[in-house]
Amino acid sequence: MTLDYFYGNQAEQFSFYRIPKVLFTDERFRAISTEAKVLYGILLDRMCLSQKNGWLDDDGRVYIIFTLDEIMSSIGCAVQKATKLLSELDNKSGLIERKR
């Protein structure tokens, strides 16, 4: 397979996940794996959709619904890895709060 260069405005056809730089520069997040940081970027992307849908909890905080199956599909991993990454974001860093 040969990949071609981008010409003109072709590069604008792609969407990107944004990952906060602080996850890579702040000492508090050094112990979190790069894969967990990428997952956090994906979760942040979903946050925008939830906000547009008006998904707010009783305290006015935006929440997302993102299942283990969706995580496994989005980053191409098995259930054990998806669970481990969520645990890093929840228990190890406090970046997310999971509810069942």
Long-range contacts (C-beta under 8 A, 24 or more apart in sequence): 17-41, 17-42, 17-44, 17-45, 18-44, 18-45, 19-44, 20-44, 28-93, 29-93, 29-95, 31-92, 31-93, 32-88, 32-89, 32-92, 32-93, 32-95, 33-85, 33-88, 35-75, 35-77, 35-81, 35-85, 36-85, 36-88, 36-89, 36-93, 38-75, 39-71, 39-74, 39-75, 39-85, 39-86, 39-89, 40-89, 40-95, 40-96, 42-71, 42-74, 42-75, 43-89, 43-96, 63-99
